[in-house]
Amino acid sequence: MKYINRTQAVLLLKDGTIFYGKSIGIEGTTFGEVAFNTGTTGYQEIFTDPSYFGQIMVTTNAHIGNYGVNDEEVESNGVKISGLVCKNFSFNYSRDKGTESLFDYFQKQNLIVISDVDTRALVSYIRDNGAMNAIISTDNTPIEELKKRLVDVPDMHGLELASKVSTKDPYFFGNENAKYKVSALDLGIKTNILRNLAKRDCYIKVFPFDATFSDLESFNPDGYFLSNGPGDPEPLESAQQVAREILAKNKPLFGICLGHQVIALANGINTYKMFNGHRGINHPVKNLITGKGEITSQNHGFAVVKEDLEKHPDFELTHEHLNDGTVAGMRMKNKNCFSVQYHPEASPGPHDSSYLFDQFIENIESSLN
């Protein structure tokens, strides 16, 4: 590998706190909300997850890049994070299925990366002070200039980002001769969600974030899906209206993460921005219906207001996050609708939550009979 000049780099938080590190050799400046993920593997899936759009990712695992990348292990058409902060960046990789190094992958997409940062101290600081906007720079831009730029970075609260990652045109996924047809509203959909639906004999038509119910209905689907995605759910008024119209006809509806929040808002249940979101692959959730625990993959910075949900006569809390008691799942008592605030498609080792896709198919089946 050619010699790379690893110059000093900087991470500047909105409150003025500075962390220093080194550039991996890609020069530039980028901004976003700083967030951390506690997963020990799956970095490529994290970097390509549309739900992370607009965020500077801090990885708590000490080694990033050591197993390279694989073209088949992406969740979208490219890197979606705004930048990366890590402890040790590996330029070389060792893996039979690896197709190229993470450095080469990032170079193609010009992703700004800082390594050699004390990520334990950084994550501890974020945990105590909350998620906030930040800038990372590897091109020696003066700190005072970075502070000026940071003032203009929009806050994640109230920020609509689904339009930045959604498909521009409808497309199909799966076998056109499949048993079931599903219309999916793309708010930032992960590819593995589509794989899981297709594996269960679904043919999916994926629609842009601003598609109407009439658009989705034109596919004559057996069920509807509202996807995950980035940003605040409140500005997504069109998606909320789609959810209302699906529910008015009592069609099978399944929502994940941002889609889950949209369903809540469509029914007058509020959401809020979390002090720190849930991002990792070992979050404990309890299914309150079965009493069983699940180890889940999570990635969200907004959540449904639990008190609003519990007071709503038509809704039932079905899943609870065991670390902080936040809403992890809900269902409607009088409609064919349920949703969760985690990623059953991610399968981070265990497959504890994959039954949710089966539950969606069962709901479709019952509606057809």
Disulfide bonds with the S-S distance in Angstrom:
none
